[in-house]
Amino acid sequence: MDFREAMRRVIFEFRLVQKELGRLSGVHPNNISAFCRGGRSLSLENFQAVFRVLSREQQRYFFALVTGDVELAGDLPVPVIRQVGNQDPKVNVEEDLCESR
């Protein structure tokens, strides 16, 4: 899973609020939302700022999603990645995962 999808999933699973992530990280919530929707990239500096405000558990979950390491996730839910024909693997993530709350 790529960083964008993993961040979307962390925000969804932990019921994080983009406005609060923005306040804590100094990254505007609109930039976080646009990144999650695929409309805009975050600079490395901004991505790191958002990542740093995540709890250790949230960071561990993020890395578990990116690496596919189920053991790293522990008891946290790791989505199933399905191969569809000859296409790239797809992860079923709801469209509203990154909607502002």
C-alpha positions, 0 to 999 in steps of 0.5 A: 500500500502506498503512503497516501492510502496508508495515511487515509487508513490510519485517519479512518481506523483511528477516527482522527480529525484532520483539523486537529492533525493540522493544528498539531502538525502545523500543516493546513487541514485542506492540504491533508485532505487534498493529499488523502483524496489524491488531489495534491502531494504533501512535501516531505517536510509536511508529511513528516510533520503530520506523521510525528503527531501520530501516536506510536500505535498509529505510526506502527499501524501505518508502517504495517500497512505500507510494508504489509507486515501483519506481525507489526500490526499486532492486534490492529486491523490490516486490510486484505489486499486482493489481486484482480486478474493481471491488475495491480493489487487493490485495497478496498478503502471507503471513499470517505476515509479522509472526509473532514469530520 
